[in-house]
Amino acid sequence: MPLAFRDATAADLPAVVALLSDDALGAAREGAPGDPAYARAFAAMQAQGGANRLLLALDGAQVVGCLQLVLIPGLSHRGTLRAELESVRTASARRGEGIGAALVAHALAEARAAGAGLAQLTSNAARADAHRFWERCGFARSHAGFKMPL
């Protein structure tokens, strides 16, 4: 069965939180699927309209991948609209099947259709497999990322 893609609804949050927790880094930082923090965050994303979307990859009715697509207007690059990819996950049992690449291709097509001219993301330095994935998807290591908890 071919994959399907759609925007998430609040009913999808348990499946998405399970994906976010489905590796060593995620398991150490994510909460339980029923944590109200996820519902509040999803509501805030939806309040931004089409500029902040949670996209799903589905195999039948099963959620097998997710990513957050955020459109960021800015002045640099002559006002180019940027597409930020965040929280990209494929179910661990399904990695290597092309689900992530298909989901990213779908997200990039959505971003282009919205007028974005640049896609960007960060990836944890410990995720060597993810870095190879991003390079296969056509992304280049162009910047060093920095984060600070607030």
C-alpha positions in Angstrom: 0.0 0.0 0.0 1.4 3.4 -0.9 2.0 6.0 1.8 -0.5 8.7 2.4 0.2 12.2 3.9 -2.0 14.5 5.8 -1.9 17.1 8.5 -2.2 15.8 12.1 -5.2 16.4 14.3 -5.3 16.4 18.1 -6.4 12.8 17.9 -3.0 11.9 16.4 -1.0 13.3 19.3 -0.5 9.9 21.1 1.0 8.4 17.9 3.2 11.4 17.3 4.5 11.5 20.9 5.2 7.8 20.6 7.3 8.5 17.5 9.1 11.4 19.2 10.1 9.0 22.1 11.1 6.1 19.7 14.8 6.4 20.1 17.4 6.9 22.9 17.5 10.7 22.6 13.7 11.1 22.5 13.1 8.6 25.2 15.3 10.7 27.6 13.4 13.9 26.9 9.8 13.3 26.0 6.9 12.8 28.3 3.9 10.5 28.3 1.5 10.7 25.3 -1.3 12.0 27.6 0.8 14.9 28.9 -1.2 18.1 28.5 1.9 20.0 27.4 1.6 18.3 24.0 -2.1 19.4 23.5 -1.1 23.0 24.5 1.8 23.0 22.0 -0.3 21.5 19.2 -3.0 24.2 19.8 -0.4 26.9 19.6 0.9 25.4 16.3 -2.6 25.4 14.9 -3.2 29.0 16.0 -0.4 29.9 13.5 -2.5 28.6 10.7 -0.8 27.1 7.7 2.6 28.5 8.8 3.1 25.8 11.4 2.0 22.3 10.4 2.4 18.8 11.8 2.6 16.4 8.8 2.0 12.7 9.0 3.0 9.7 6.9 0.5 6.9 7.0 0.6 3.3 6.0 -3.1 2.6 5.9 -4.4 4.0 9.2 -1.0 3.6 11.0 1.1 6.7 11.6 4.6 5.7 10.5 6.3 9.1 10.3 5.9 12.8 11.3 7.5 16.1 10.9 6.8 19.7 11.8 6.9 22.2 8.9 7.3 25.8 9.9 7.3 28.7 7.4 9.4 31.6 8.6 9.2 35.0 6.8 12.5 37.0 7.1 14.5 39.7 5.5 17.7 37.9 4.7 18.2 36.3 1.3 16.1 39.1 -0.1 13.1 38.2 1.9 13.1 34.5 1.1 10.5 32.5 3.0 12.2 29.7 4.8 10.8 26.2 5.5 12.1 24.8 8.8 11.8 21.1 9.3 11.6 20.0 12.9 10.9 16.8 14.9 11.3 14.5 11.9 10.7 10.9 12.9 10.0 7.5 11.3 8.9 4.6 13.4 12.0 2.7 14.4 10.7 -0.6 13.1 10.1 1.0 9.7 13.3 2.8 9.1 15.1 2.1 5.9 11.9 1.7 3.9 12.0 5.2 2.3 9.2 6.6 4.6 11.3 9.5 5.9 12.5 10.4 2.4 9.0 10.4 1.1 7.7 12.5 4.0 10.5 15.0 3.5 9.8 15.2 -0.2 6.1 15.8 0.5 7.0 18.5 3.1 9.4 20.2 0.6 6.7 20.2 -2.1 4.2 21.8 0.4 6.8 24.4 1.3 7.5 25.2 -2.4 3.8 25.5 -3.0 3.6 28.0 -0.1 6.3 30.1 -1.7 9.3 29.0 0.4 12.7 29.3 -1.3 15.0 27.7 1.3 14.6 24.7 3.5 16.6 24.3 6.8 16.9 22.1 9.8 19.0 21.2 12.7 20.0 17.7 13.7 21.5 16.6 17.0 25.3 16.1 16.6 24.9 12.6 18.0 22.6 11.5 15.2 25.2 10.3 12.6 22.6 8.1 10.8 20.3 11.1 10.5 23.1 13.3 9.1 23.7 10.7 6.3 19.9 10.7 5.7 19.8 14.5 5.3 22.7 14.4 2.9 20.9 11.7 0.8 17.8 14.0 0.8 20.0 16.8 -0.8 20.7 18.9 2.3 24.3 20.2 2.8 26.0 20.8 6.1 26.3 24.5 5.8 26.1 25.9 9.4 27.0 25.0 13.0 23.9 25.0 15.2 23.7 26.3 18.7 21.0 26.0 21.3 20.5 27.2 24.9 17.7 26.2 27.2 15.7 29.2 28.4 
